[in-house]
Amino acid sequence: MQTNKHIGRVTKTFEMQYIGEEKIPMVRVGLAVKRFPSRNANTDFLYYIGYRDVAERLYQYANQKGLPVEFEFTQQSRRYQNQDGETVYRVDNVIEKFMPWASLDRPEGTEKSESGAPDTAVENDFSPDDLAHFSSDDFTVL
């Protein structure tokens, strides 16, 4: 299985949905991803799906327009019959892990975790040297 990583900014706030009989948490997230780390680079708008714990944590820690986030995801293909009886083929980017690159802007009086960072299952293999590839205008890192 191939694992991919994208770093970009959340395009808009998103809603938590609960699917199936088991009411599994799910979010659909848009990310604006620059093709190259420069001001003049084209931006792609890509969409991802998160399920269960990932969905809940994304909703809690990354649900803000413009927030820089790193997604580690896999692509999963599926097919189904739509309401017209046609077979639809679809490829979804399913988020396996994520790491916010900044904190949410929370209104005063809103609680934060003790560390201010999400308690995700993400192993942080990021180092400050990795920032040399990006201009300071691309991301706000805390």
Stockholm file with secondary structure:
# STOCKHOLM 1.0

chainA/1-142         MQTNKHIGRVTKTFEMQYIGEEKIPMVRVGLAVKRFPSRNANTDFLYYIGYRDVAERLYQYANQKGLPVEFEFTQQSRRYQNQDGETVYRVDNVIEKFMPWASLDRPEGTEKSESGAPDTAVENDFSPDDLAHFSSDDFTVL
#=GR chainA/1-142 SS CCCEEEEEEECSCCCEEEETTTTEEEEEEEEEEESSSSTTSCEEEEEEEEEHHHHHHHHHHSCSTTCEEEEEEEEEEEEEECTTSCEEEEEEEEEEEEEESSCCCCCTTCCCCSSSSCCCSCCCCCCGGGGGGSCTTTCCCC
#=GC SS_cons         CCCEEEEEEECSCCCEEEETTTTEEEEEEEEEEESSSSTTSCEEEEEEEEEHHHHHHHHHHSCSTTCEEEEEEEEEEEEEECTTSCEEEEEEEEEEEEEESSCCCCCTTCCCCSSSSCCCSCCCCCCGGGGGGSCTTTCCCC
//
